[in-house]
């Protein structure tokens, strides 16, 4: 049995004001994740024989594409708030209110990264491998934006680590208040944002450690991420209770997760067959060139 005091608190405010400028914590979490991802990608690119600055060069393409892709995925899979009854189509552009689908962000972000790599003479697979742990770390940080918005939690629970959630005024960016001025409690729920954040941190650590231990070949760090993340995401989807469209009784994201896992598994196996020795080609090519000059 839990006591009334055994819960994780939620913020009552998700927007802070710097004079006339609103600082939305959802956006701050997303931007902080992007910065961390670019930094990590730069460090890993340097290990692969590139300049660390190449991470930012390609990110100028990958990040905008990823944001657009994430929003498109959200609008396509959950069109009701925008095009359903009482929906507002213009809200499809209000990304500061939340609503970025990770699958769309990764898919279109990869397209942007591919374009950037082609324009600047960088191997796309080297870049994808270097970016993988940083991207999943960015996801871990981005989930805290959902925390600040009191959204995307799980089902009701009486667990000691249950999350106290408030009724939320999305347009104002703070909890709804009662006549006495106190925030209105919506209930106590599974903190799925926290579960996913921790799971993403574990994935990032696994990728880095396996890459150091076995020197994963080109493309395999990226496909390892693509393969591992859906495993945890399926569990998160089963815990969540927010409205979602369903196919054969399962949330759309569950089916997408299964598909993405299969893509990751196939890609991991195929890239392993193409590069069975685990040598990173760019580094190997530089070593061969150095040896021939010597």
BELBELGI-V729104 format. One record per run of one state. SS is the DSSP state (H for helix, E for strand, - for the rest). FROM is the first residue (numbers start at 1). TO is the last residue. Records with the same first field share a line. If there is no record, write none. Layout:
SS = FROM-TO + FROM-TO
This chain:
- = 1-7 + 9-12 + 14-14 + 19-20 + 48-53 + 78-79 + 84-88 + 94-94 + 98-101 + 121-123 + 149-153 + 155-155 + 157-162 + 167-167 + 170-173 + 176-176 + 178-182 + 184-184 + 190-191 + 215-219 + 241-245 + 248-249 + 275-280 + 294-294
E = 8-8 + 13-13 + 15-18 + 21-24 + 154-154 + 156-156 + 163-166 + 168-169 + 174-175 + 177-177 + 183-183 + 185-189 + 240-240 + 246-247 + 250-251
H = 25-47 + 54-77 + 80-83 + 89-93 + 95-97 + 102-120 + 124-148 + 192-214 + 220-239 + 252-274 + 281-293
